[in-house]
């Protein structure tokens, strides 16, 4: 009983830490991209492309956390 509670806690922790970390990183990246576009509007296309790739990689971290959480949750 206690072991399954710890596994459920670990699953919730994995999902929440991954989601919070990815959200924080995406916010910082978007802020930096908007600042770069504001400073140099002619580079908006390049900045936007790099931002989209970076956001996809950051979102992958959140998805990995979700997968780890689901794998742990199915052991409960």
PDB file of N, CA, C and O in Angstrom:
ATOM      1  N   UNK A   1       0.828  -1.200   0.000  1.00  0.00           N
ATOM      2  CA  UNK A   1       0.000   0.000   0.000  1.00  0.00           C
ATOM      3  C   UNK A   1       0.869   1.258   0.000  1.00  0.00           C
ATOM      4  O   UNK A   1       0.629   2.187  -0.771  1.00  0.00           O
ATOM      5  N   UNK A   2       1.870   1.279   0.865  1.00  0.00           N
ATOM      6  CA  UNK A   2       2.731   2.451   0.958  1.00  0.00           C
ATOM      7  C   UNK A   2       3.569   2.595  -0.308  1.00  0.00           C
ATOM      8  O   UNK A   2       3.817   3.704  -0.780  1.00  0.00           O
ATOM      9  N   UNK A   3       4.002   1.452  -0.854  1.00  0.00           N
ATOM     10  CA  UNK A   3       4.820   1.507  -2.065  1.00  0.00           C
ATOM     11  C   UNK A   3       4.028   2.075  -3.240  1.00  0.00           C
ATOM     12  O   UNK A   3       4.571   2.851  -4.025  1.00  0.00           O
ATOM     13  N   UNK A   4       2.767   1.706  -3.374  1.00  0.00           N
ATOM     14  CA  UNK A   4       1.961   2.237  -4.474  1.00  0.00           C
ATOM     15  C   UNK A   4       1.701   3.734  -4.300  1.00  0.00           C
ATOM     16  O   UNK A   4       1.566   4.462  -5.284  1.00  0.00           O
ATOM     17  N   UNK A   5       1.633   4.185  -3.064  1.00  0.00           N
ATOM     18  CA  UNK A   5       1.464   5.622  -2.829  1.00  0.00           C
ATOM     19  C   UNK A   5       2.706   6.386  -3.266  1.00  0.00           C
ATOM     20  O   UNK A   5       2.605   7.469  -3.843  1.00  0.00           O
ATOM     21  N   UNK A   6       3.879   5.820  -2.991  1.00  0.00           N
ATOM     22  CA  UNK A   6       5.120   6.468  -3.418  1.00  0.00           C
ATOM     23  C   UNK A   6       5.259   6.461  -4.934  1.00  0.00           C
ATOM     24  O   UNK A   6       5.768   7.421  -5.512  1.00  0.00           O
ATOM     25  N   UNK A   7       4.818   5.403  -5.575  1.00  0.00           N
ATOM     26  CA  UNK A   7       4.873   5.351  -7.039  1.00  0.00           C
ATOM     27  C   UNK A   7       3.932   6.397  -7.631  1.00  0.00           C
ATOM     28  O   UNK A   7       4.280   7.066  -8.604  1.00  0.00           O
ATOM     29  N   UNK A   8       2.741   6.539  -7.049  1.00  0.00           N
ATOM     30  CA  UNK A   8       1.805   7.562  -7.522  1.00  0.00           C
ATOM     31  C   UNK A   8       2.374   8.958  -7.303  1.00  0.00           C
ATOM     32  O   UNK A   8       2.217   9.836  -8.152  1.00  0.00           O
ATOM     33  N   UNK A   9       3.030   9.164  -6.173  1.00  0.00           N
ATOM     34  CA  UNK A   9       3.660  10.456  -5.906  1.00  0.00           C
ATOM     35  C   UNK A   9       4.773  10.730  -6.908  1.00  0.00           C
ATOM     36  O   UNK A   9       4.901  11.852  -7.397  1.00  0.00           O
ATOM     37  N   UNK A  10       5.578   9.722  -7.219  1.00  0.00           N
ATOM     38  CA  UNK A  10       6.663   9.887  -8.193  1.00  0.00           C
ATOM     39  C   UNK A  10       6.111  10.198  -9.576  1.00  0.00           C
ATOM     40  O   UNK A  10       6.688  11.005 -10.305  1.00  0.00           O
ATOM     41  N   UNK A  11       5.000   9.567  -9.944  1.00  0.00           N
ATOM     42  CA  UNK A  11       4.385   9.842 -11.242  1.00  0.00           C
ATOM     43  C   UNK A  11       3.891  11.283 -11.310  1.00  0.00           C
ATOM     44  O   UNK A  11       4.116  11.977 -12.301  1.00  0.00           O
ATOM     45  N   UNK A  12       3.222  11.726 -10.257  1.00  0.00           N
ATOM     46  CA  UNK A  12       2.728  13.106 -10.230  1.00  0.00           C
ATOM     47  C   UNK A  12       3.878  14.098 -10.237  1.00  0.00           C
ATOM     48  O   UNK A  12       3.795  15.142 -10.884  1.00  0.00           O
ATOM     49  N   UNK A  13       4.940  13.781  -9.529  1.00  0.00           N
ATOM     50  CA  UNK A  13       6.103  14.665  -9.487  1.00  0.00           C
ATOM     51  C   UNK A  13       6.794  14.746 -10.847  1.00  0.00           C
ATOM     52  O   UNK A  13       7.213  15.823 -11.269  1.00  0.00           O
ATOM     53  N   UNK A  14       6.911  13.613 -11.527  1.00  0.00           N
ATOM     54  CA  UNK A  14       7.548  13.610 -12.849  1.00  0.00           C
ATOM     55  C   UNK A  14       6.761  14.459 -13.839  1.00  0.00           C
ATOM     56  O   UNK A  14       7.340  15.231 -14.603  1.00  0.00           O
ATOM     57  N   UNK A  15       5.455  14.313 -13.822  1.00  0.00           N
ATOM     58  CA  UNK A  15       4.621  15.076 -14.754  1.00  0.00           C
ATOM     59  C   UNK A  15       4.665  16.565 -14.421  1.00  0.00           C
ATOM     60  O   UNK A  15       4.812  17.397 -15.316  1.00  0.00           O
ATOM     61  N   UNK A  16       4.538  16.903 -13.146  1.00  0.00           N
ATOM     62  CA  UNK A  16       4.470  18.319 -12.783  1.00  0.00           C
ATOM     63  C   UNK A  16       5.803  19.031 -12.980  1.00  0.00           C
ATOM     64  O   UNK A  16       5.823  20.169 -13.448  1.00  0.00           O
ATOM     65  N   UNK A  17       6.910  18.393 -12.636  1.00  0.00           N
ATOM     66  CA  UNK A  17       8.212  19.036 -12.817  1.00  0.00           C
ATOM     67  C   UNK A  17       8.504  19.236 -14.300  1.00  0.00           C
ATOM     68  O   UNK A  17       9.006  20.287 -14.697  1.00  0.00           O
ATOM     69  N   UNK A  18       8.193  18.233 -15.120  1.00  0.00           N
ATOM     70  CA  UNK A  18       8.421  18.369 -16.560  1.00  0.00           C
ATOM     71  C   UNK A  18       7.548  19.476 -17.150  1.00  0.00           C
ATOM     72  O   UNK A  18       8.012  20.255 -17.982  1.00  0.00           O
ATOM     73  N   UNK A  19       6.295  19.546 -16.723  1.00  0.00           N
ATOM     74  CA  UNK A  19       5.397  20.573 -17.253  1.00  0.00           C
ATOM     75  C   UNK A  19       5.824  21.971 -16.813  1.00  0.00           C
ATOM     76  O   UNK A  19       5.816  22.904 -17.615  1.00  0.00           O
ATOM     77  N   UNK A  20       6.192  22.115 -15.553  1.00  0.00           N
ATOM     78  CA  UNK A  20       6.615  23.429 -15.057  1.00  0.00           C
ATOM     79  C   UNK A  20       7.911  23.860 -15.724  1.00  0.00           C
ATOM     80  O   UNK A  20       8.054  25.016 -16.122  1.00  0.00           O
ATOM     81  N   UNK A  21       8.851  22.939 -15.846  1.00  0.00           N
ATOM     82  CA  UNK A  21      10.126  23.268 -16.489  1.00  0.00           C
ATOM     83  C   UNK A  21       9.965  23.650 -17.944  1.00  0.00           C
ATOM     84  O   UNK A  21      10.571  24.615 -18.409  1.00  0.00           O
ATOM     85  N   UNK A  22       9.148  22.894 -18.667  1.00  0.00           N
ATOM     86  CA  UNK A  22       8.934  23.201 -20.079  1.00  0.00           C
ATOM     87  C   UNK A  22       8.208  24.532 -20.249  1.00  0.00           C
ATOM     88  O   UNK A  22       8.543  25.313 -21.140  1.00  0.00           O
ATOM     89  N   UNK A  23       7.232  24.787 -19.412  1.00  0.00           N
ATOM     90  CA  UNK A  23       6.494  26.045 -19.499  1.00  0.00           C
ATOM     91  C   UNK A  23       7.391  27.237 -19.205  1.00  0.00           C
ATOM     92  O   UNK A  23       7.329  28.252 -19.898  1.00  0.00           O
ATOM     93  N   UNK A  24       8.224  27.116 -18.179  1.00  0.00           N
ATOM     94  CA  UNK A  24       9.148  28.197 -17.838  1.00  0.00           C
ATOM     95  C   UNK A  24      10.125  28.447 -18.982  1.00  0.00           C
ATOM     96  O   UNK A  24      10.369  29.596 -19.351  1.00  0.00           O
ATOM     97  N   UNK A  25      10.684  27.381 -19.541  1.00  0.00           N
ATOM     98  CA  UNK A  25      11.651  27.526 -20.630  1.00  0.00           C
ATOM     99  C   UNK A  25      10.997  28.119 -21.877  1.00  0.00           C
ATOM    100  O   UNK A  25      11.605  28.943 -22.561  1.00  0.00           O
ATOM    101  N   UNK A  26       9.779  27.712 -22.175  1.00  0.00           N
ATOM    102  CA  UNK A  26       9.086  28.260 -23.337  1.00  0.00           C
ATOM    103  C   UNK A  26       8.790  29.739 -23.151  1.00  0.00           C
ATOM    104  O   UNK A  26       8.883  30.515 -24.102  1.00  0.00           O
ATOM    105  N   UNK A  27       8.439  30.131 -21.953  1.00  0.00           N
ATOM    106  CA  UNK A  27       8.205  31.547 -21.684  1.00  0.00           C
ATOM    107  C   UNK A  27       9.462  32.382 -21.847  1.00  0.00           C
ATOM    108  O   UNK A  27       9.426  33.467 -22.427  1.00  0.00           O
ATOM    109  N   UNK A  28      10.584  31.869 -21.327  1.00  0.00           N
ATOM    110  CA  UNK A  28      11.849  32.589 -21.471  1.00  0.00           C
ATOM    111  C   UNK A  28      12.265  32.677 -22.936  1.00  0.00           C
ATOM    112  O   UNK A  28      12.733  33.725 -23.381  1.00  0.00           O
ATOM    113  N   UNK A  29      12.100  31.595 -23.690  1.00  0.00           N
ATOM    114  CA  UNK A  29      12.490  31.592 -25.100  1.00  0.00           C
ATOM    115  C   UNK A  29      11.615  32.545 -25.909  1.00  0.00           C
ATOM    116  O   UNK A  29      12.113  33.264 -26.775  1.00  0.00           O
ATOM    117  N   UNK A  30      10.331  32.551 -25.632  1.00  0.00           N
ATOM    118  CA  UNK A  30       9.429  33.444 -26.354  1.00  0.00           C
ATOM    119  C   UNK A  30       9.734  34.900 -26.030  1.00  0.00           C
ATOM    120  O   UNK A  30       9.703  35.753 -26.916  1.00  0.00           O
ATOM    121  N   UNK A  31      10.026  35.185 -24.775  1.00  0.00           N
ATOM    122  CA  UNK A  31      10.396  36.545 -24.389  1.00  0.00           C
ATOM    123  C   UNK A  31      11.658  36.997 -25.108  1.00  0.00           C
ATOM    124  O   UNK A  31      11.729  38.122 -25.604  1.00  0.00           O
ATOM    125  N   UNK A  32      12.651  36.118 -25.163  1.00  0.00           N
ATOM    126  CA  UNK A  32      13.903  36.454 -25.847  1.00  0.00           C
ATOM    127  C   UNK A  32      13.679  36.640 -27.346  1.00  0.00           C
ATOM    128  O   UNK A  32      14.283  37.520 -27.959  1.00  0.00           O
ATOM    129  N   UNK A  33      12.817  35.818 -27.933  1.00  0.00           N
ATOM    130  CA  UNK A  33      12.540  35.950 -29.364  1.00  0.00           C
ATOM    131  C   UNK A  33      11.811  37.259 -29.666  1.00  0.00           C
ATOM    132  O   UNK A  33      12.128  37.940 -30.642  1.00  0.00           O
ATOM    133  N   UNK A  34      10.845  37.604 -28.836  1.00  0.00           N
ATOM    134  CA  UNK A  34      10.129  38.860 -29.054  1.00  0.00           C
ATOM    135  C   UNK A  34      11.061  40.055 -28.887  1.00  0.00           C
ATOM    136  O   UNK A  34      10.949  41.039 -29.618  1.00  0.00           O
ATOM    137  N   UNK A  35      11.973  39.972 -27.935  1.00  0.00           N
ATOM    138  CA  UNK A  35      12.958  41.034 -27.744  1.00  0.00           C
ATOM    139  C   UNK A  35      13.879  41.140 -28.962  1.00  0.00           C
ATOM    140  O   UNK A  35      14.209  42.241 -29.403  1.00  0.00           O
ATOM    141  N   UNK A  36      14.287  39.995 -29.500  1.00  0.00           N
ATOM    142  CA  UNK A  36      15.160  40.005 -30.681  1.00  0.00           C
ATOM    143  C   UNK A  36      14.440  40.573 -31.899  1.00  0.00           C
ATOM    144  O   UNK A  36      15.035  41.318 -32.678  1.00  0.00           O
ATOM    145  N   UNK A  37      13.179  40.231 -32.067  1.00  0.00           N
ATOM    146  CA  UNK A  37      12.404  40.761 -33.196  1.00  0.00           C
ATOM    147  C   UNK A  37      12.179  42.259 -33.020  1.00  0.00           C
ATOM    148  O   UNK A  37      12.194  43.007 -33.998  1.00  0.00           O
ATOM    149  N   UNK A  38      11.971  42.701 -31.785  1.00  0.00           N
ATOM    150  CA  UNK A  38      11.779  44.126 -31.537  1.00  0.00           C
ATOM    151  C   UNK A  38      13.047  44.904 -31.856  1.00  0.00           C
ATOM    152  O   UNK A  38      12.981  46.005 -32.402  1.00  0.00           O
ATOM    153  N   UNK A  39      14.203  44.337 -31.519  1.00  0.00           N
ATOM    154  CA  UNK A  39      15.468  45.030 -31.776  1.00  0.00           C
ATOM    155  C   UNK A  39      15.851  45.019 -33.252  1.00  0.00           C
ATOM    156  O   UNK A  39      16.406  45.992 -33.761  1.00  0.00           O
ATOM    157  N   UNK A  40      15.551  43.911 -33.940  1.00  0.00           N
ATOM    158  CA  UNK A  40      15.956  43.772 -35.337  1.00  0.00           C
ATOM    159  C   UNK A  40      14.800  43.150 -36.128  1.00  0.00           C
ATOM    160  O   UNK A  40      14.791  41.940 -36.353  1.00  0.00           O
ATOM    161  N   UNK A  41      13.829  43.958 -36.550  1.00  0.00           N
ATOM    162  CA  UNK A  41      12.639  43.429 -37.216  1.00  0.00           C
ATOM    163  C   UNK A  41      12.924  42.693 -38.529  1.00  0.00           C
ATOM    164  O   UNK A  41      12.154  41.815 -38.920  1.00  0.00           O
ATOM    165  N   UNK A  42      14.007  43.036 -39.206  1.00  0.00           N
ATOM    166  CA  UNK A  42      14.283  42.372 -40.480  1.00  0.00           C
ATOM    167  C   UNK A  42      14.716  40.916 -40.296  1.00  0.00           C
ATOM    168  O   UNK A  42      14.722  40.155 -41.264  1.00  0.00           O
ATOM    169  N   UNK A  43      15.073  40.521 -39.091  1.00  0.00           N
ATOM    170  CA  UNK A  43      15.467  39.134 -38.821  1.00  0.00           C
ATOM    171  C   UNK A  43      14.315  38.323 -38.233  1.00  0.00           C
ATOM    172  O   UNK A  43      14.537  37.254 -37.663  1.00  0.00           O
ATOM    173  N   UNK A  44      13.103  38.818 -38.366  1.00  0.00           N
ATOM    174  CA  UNK A  44      11.952  38.164 -37.742  1.00  0.00           C
ATOM    175  C   UNK A  44      11.741  36.747 -38.259  1.00  0.00           C
ATOM    176  O   UNK A  44      11.401  35.853 -37.484  1.00  0.00           O
ATOM    177  N   UNK A  45      11.935  36.533 -39.544  1.00  0.00           N
ATOM    178  CA  UNK A  45      11.735  35.196 -40.106  1.00  0.00           C
ATOM    179  C   UNK A  45      12.709  34.177 -39.544  1.00  0.00           C
ATOM    180  O   UNK A  45      12.319  33.058 -39.210  1.00  0.00           O
ATOM    181  N   UNK A  46      13.977  34.561 -39.437  1.00  0.00           N
ATOM    182  CA  UNK A  46      14.982  33.649 -38.892  1.00  0.00           C
ATOM    183  C   UNK A  46      14.734  33.366 -37.411  1.00  0.00           C
ATOM    184  O   UNK A  46      14.858  32.230 -36.953  1.00  0.00           O
ATOM    185  N   UNK A  47      14.385  34.408 -36.680  1.00  0.00           N
ATOM    186  CA  UNK A  47      14.128  34.244 -35.247  1.00  0.00           C
ATOM    187  C   UNK A  47      12.903  33.365 -35.038  1.00  0.00           C
ATOM    188  O   UNK A  47      12.897  32.504 -34.158  1.00  0.00           O
ATOM    189  N   UNK A  48      11.875  33.577 -35.839  1.00  0.00           N
ATOM    190  CA  UNK A  48      10.649  32.795 -35.707  1.00  0.00           C
ATOM    191  C   UNK A  48      10.905  31.316 -35.986  1.00  0.00           C
ATOM    192  O   UNK A  48      10.399  30.448 -35.275  1.00  0.00           O
ATOM    193  N   UNK A  49      11.694  31.035 -37.023  1.00  0.00           N
ATOM    194  CA  UNK A  49      12.011  29.641 -37.340  1.00  0.00           C
ATOM    195  C   UNK A  49      12.791  28.962 -36.231  1.00  0.00           C
ATOM    196  O   UNK A  49      12.499  27.823 -35.866  1.00  0.00           O
ATOM    197  N   UNK A  50      13.785  29.661 -35.692  1.00  0.00           N
ATOM    198  CA  UNK A  50      14.564  29.102 -34.586  1.00  0.00           C
ATOM    199  C   UNK A  50      13.695  28.915 -33.345  1.00  0.00           C
ATOM    200  O   UNK A  50      13.859  27.945 -32.605  1.00  0.00           O
ATOM    201  N   UNK A  51      12.769  29.849 -33.122  1.00  0.00           N
ATOM    202  CA  UNK A  51      11.889  29.750 -31.965  1.00  0.00           C
ATOM    203  C   UNK A  51      10.980  28.533 -32.074  1.00  0.00           C
ATOM    204  O   UNK A  51      10.780  27.824 -31.088  1.00  0.00           O
ATOM    205  N   UNK A  52      10.433  28.284 -33.241  1.00  0.00           N
ATOM    206  CA  UNK A  52       9.531  27.143 -33.415  1.00  0.00           C
ATOM    207  C   UNK A  52      10.263  25.831 -33.165  1.00  0.00           C
ATOM    208  O   UNK A  52       9.724  24.933 -32.519  1.00  0.00           O
ATOM    209  N   UNK A  53      11.484  25.715 -33.670  1.00  0.00           N
ATOM    210  CA  UNK A  53      12.269  24.496 -33.438  1.00  0.00           C
ATOM    211  C   UNK A  53      12.583  24.342 -31.951  1.00  0.00           C
ATOM    212  O   UNK A  53      12.466  23.249 -31.397  1.00  0.00           O
ATOM    213  N   UNK A  54      12.979  25.433 -31.313  1.00  0.00           N
ATOM    214  CA  UNK A  54      13.305  25.373 -29.885  1.00  0.00           C
ATOM    215  C   UNK A  54      12.075  25.024 -29.046  1.00  0.00           C
ATOM    216  O   UNK A  54      12.173  24.254 -28.091  1.00  0.00           O
ATOM    217  N   UNK A  55      10.927  25.585 -29.396  1.00  0.00           N
ATOM    218  CA  UNK A  55       9.708  25.277 -28.650  1.00  0.00           C
ATOM    219  C   UNK A  55       9.313  23.815 -28.806  1.00  0.00           C
ATOM    220  O   UNK A  55       8.828  23.196 -27.859  1.00  0.00           O
ATOM    221  N   UNK A  56       9.519  23.261 -29.995  1.00  0.00           N
ATOM    222  CA  UNK A  56       9.211  21.844 -30.203  1.00  0.00           C
ATOM    223  C   UNK A  56      10.107  20.960 -29.340  1.00  0.00           C
ATOM    224  O   UNK A  56       9.640  19.977 -28.766  1.00  0.00           O
ATOM    225  N   UNK A  57      11.384  21.303 -29.247  1.00  0.00           N
ATOM    226  CA  UNK A  57      12.291  20.523 -28.406  1.00  0.00           C
ATOM    227  C   UNK A  57      11.934  20.654 -26.927  1.00  0.00           C
ATOM    228  O   UNK A  57      12.035  19.686 -26.173  1.00  0.00           O
ATOM    229  N   UNK A  58      11.519  21.840 -26.515  1.00  0.00           N
ATOM    230  CA  UNK A  58      11.115  22.031 -25.122  1.00  0.00           C
ATOM    231  C   UNK A  58       9.840  21.260 -24.809  1.00  0.00           C
ATOM    232  O   UNK A  58       9.688  20.711 -23.718  1.00  0.00           O
ATOM    233  N   UNK A  59       8.936  21.223 -25.761  1.00  0.00           N
ATOM    234  CA  UNK A  59       7.690  20.489 -25.562  1.00  0.00           C
ATOM    235  C   UNK A  59       7.958  18.991 -25.486  1.00  0.00           C
ATOM    236  O   UNK A  59       7.234  18.263 -24.806  1.00  0.00           O
ATOM    237  N   UNK A  60       8.989  18.531 -26.177  1.00  0.00           N
ATOM    238  CA  UNK A  60       9.352  17.115 -26.106  1.00  0.00           C
ATOM    239  C   UNK A  60       9.745  16.731 -24.684  1.00  0.00           C
ATOM    240  O   UNK A  60       9.469  15.614 -24.246  1.00  0.00           O
ATOM    241  N   UNK A  61      10.384  17.641 -23.963  1.00  0.00           N
ATOM    242  CA  UNK A  61      10.749  17.360 -22.571  1.00  0.00           C
ATOM    243  C   UNK A  61       9.488  17.144 -21.731  1.00  0.00           C
ATOM    244  O   UNK A  61       9.446  16.243 -20.894  1.00  0.00           O
ATOM    245  N   UNK A  62       8.476  17.958 -21.952  1.00  0.00           N
ATOM    246  CA  UNK A  62       7.222  17.788 -21.216  1.00  0.00           C
ATOM    247  C   UNK A  62       6.551  16.472 -21.585  1.00  0.00           C
ATOM    248  O   UNK A  62       5.980  15.805 -20.722  1.00  0.00           O
ATOM    249  N   UNK A  63       6.615  16.097 -22.843  1.00  0.00           N
ATOM    250  CA  UNK A  63       6.019  14.828 -23.274  1.00  0.00           C
ATOM    251  C   UNK A  63       6.771  13.653 -22.661  1.00  0.00           C
ATOM    252  O   UNK A  63       6.151  12.666 -22.266  1.00  0.00           O
ATOM    253  N   UNK A  64       8.101  13.741 -22.576  1.00  0.00           N
ATOM    254  CA  UNK A  64       8.872  12.680 -21.927  1.00  0.00           C
ATOM    255  C   UNK A  64       8.486  12.553 -20.458  1.00  0.00           C
ATOM    256  O   UNK A  64       8.367  11.442 -19.942  1.00  0.00           O
ATOM    257  N   UNK A  65       8.294  13.664 -19.794  1.00  0.00           N
ATOM    258  CA  UNK A  65       7.847  13.630 -18.401  1.00  0.00           C
ATOM    259  C   UNK A  65       6.479  12.990 -18.262  1.00  0.00           C
ATOM    260  O   UNK A  65       6.234  12.234 -17.323  1.00  0.00           O
ATOM    261  N   UNK A  66       5.586  13.292 -19.199  1.00  0.00           N
ATOM    262  CA  UNK A  66       4.261  12.679 -19.189  1.00  0.00           C
ATOM    263  C   UNK A  66       4.362  11.176 -19.394  1.00  0.00           C
ATOM    264  O   UNK A  66       3.679  10.409 -18.715  1.00  0.00           O
ATOM    265  N   UNK A  67       5.211  10.747 -20.326  1.00  0.00           N
ATOM    266  CA  UNK A  67       5.376   9.314 -20.568  1.00  0.00           C
ATOM    267  C   UNK A  67       5.945   8.603 -19.344  1.00  0.00           C
ATOM    268  O   UNK A  67       5.488   7.517 -18.988  1.00  0.00           O
ATOM    269  N   UNK A  68       6.930   9.203 -18.707  1.00  0.00           N
ATOM    270  CA  UNK A  68       7.494   8.596 -17.495  1.00  0.00           C
ATOM    271  C   UNK A  68       6.433   8.518 -16.399  1.00  0.00           C
ATOM    272  O   UNK A  68       6.324   7.511 -15.700  1.00  0.00           O
ATOM    273  N   UNK A  69       5.657   9.581 -16.258  1.00  0.00           N
ATOM    274  CA  UNK A  69       4.585   9.571 -15.267  1.00  0.00           C
ATOM    275  C   UNK A  69       3.542   8.510 -15.551  1.00  0.00           C
ATOM    276  O   UNK A  69       3.069   7.841 -14.632  1.00  0.00           O
ATOM    277  N   UNK A  70       3.179   8.350 -16.814  1.00  0.00           N
ATOM    278  CA  UNK A  70       2.198   7.321 -17.166  1.00  0.00           C
ATOM    279  C   UNK A  70       2.761   5.920 -16.957  1.00  0.00           C
ATOM    280  O   UNK A  70       2.046   5.024 -16.507  1.00  0.00           O
ATOM    281  N   UNK A  71       4.033   5.727 -17.278  1.00  0.00           N
ATOM    282  CA  UNK A  71       4.648   4.419 -17.034  1.00  0.00           C
ATOM    283  C   UNK A  71       4.685   4.097 -15.542  1.00  0.00           C
ATOM    284  O   UNK A  71       4.448   2.957 -15.142  1.00  0.00           O
ATOM    285  N   UNK A  72       4.979   5.093 -14.732  1.00  0.00           N
ATOM    286  CA  UNK A  72       4.967   4.874 -13.284  1.00  0.00           C
ATOM    287  C   UNK A  72       3.549   4.652 -12.766  1.00  0.00           C
ATOM    288  O   UNK A  72       3.330   3.826 -11.880  1.00  0.00           O
ATOM    289  N   UNK A  73       2.595   5.383 -13.314  1.00  0.00           N
ATOM    290  CA  UNK A  73       1.216   5.276 -12.839  1.00  0.00           C
ATOM    291  C   UNK A  73       0.604   3.919 -13.171  1.00  0.00           C
ATOM    292  O   UNK A  73      -0.258   3.437 -12.436  1.00  0.00           O
ATOM    293  N   UNK A  74       1.031   3.305 -14.251  1.00  0.00           N
ATOM    294  CA  UNK A  74       0.470   1.994 -14.595  1.00  0.00           C
ATOM    295  C   UNK A  74       1.013   0.898 -13.681  1.00  0.00           C
ATOM    296  O   UNK A  74       0.476  -0.210 -13.661  1.00  0.00           O
ATOM    297  N   UNK A  75       2.060   1.189 -12.932  1.00  0.00           N
ATOM    298  CA  UNK A  75       2.602   0.216 -11.982  1.00  0.00           C
ATOM    299  C   UNK A  75       1.840   0.231 -10.664  1.00  0.00           C
ATOM    300  O   UNK A  75       2.037  -0.657  -9.835  1.00  0.00           O
ATOM    301  N   UNK A  76       0.977   1.213 -10.452  1.00  0.00           N
ATOM    302  CA  UNK A  76       0.261   1.338  -9.172  1.00  0.00           C
ATOM    303  C   UNK A  76      -0.743   0.253  -9.014  1.00  0.00           C
ATOM    304  O   UNK A  76      -1.438   0.198  -7.999  1.00  0.00           O
TER     305      UNK A  76
END
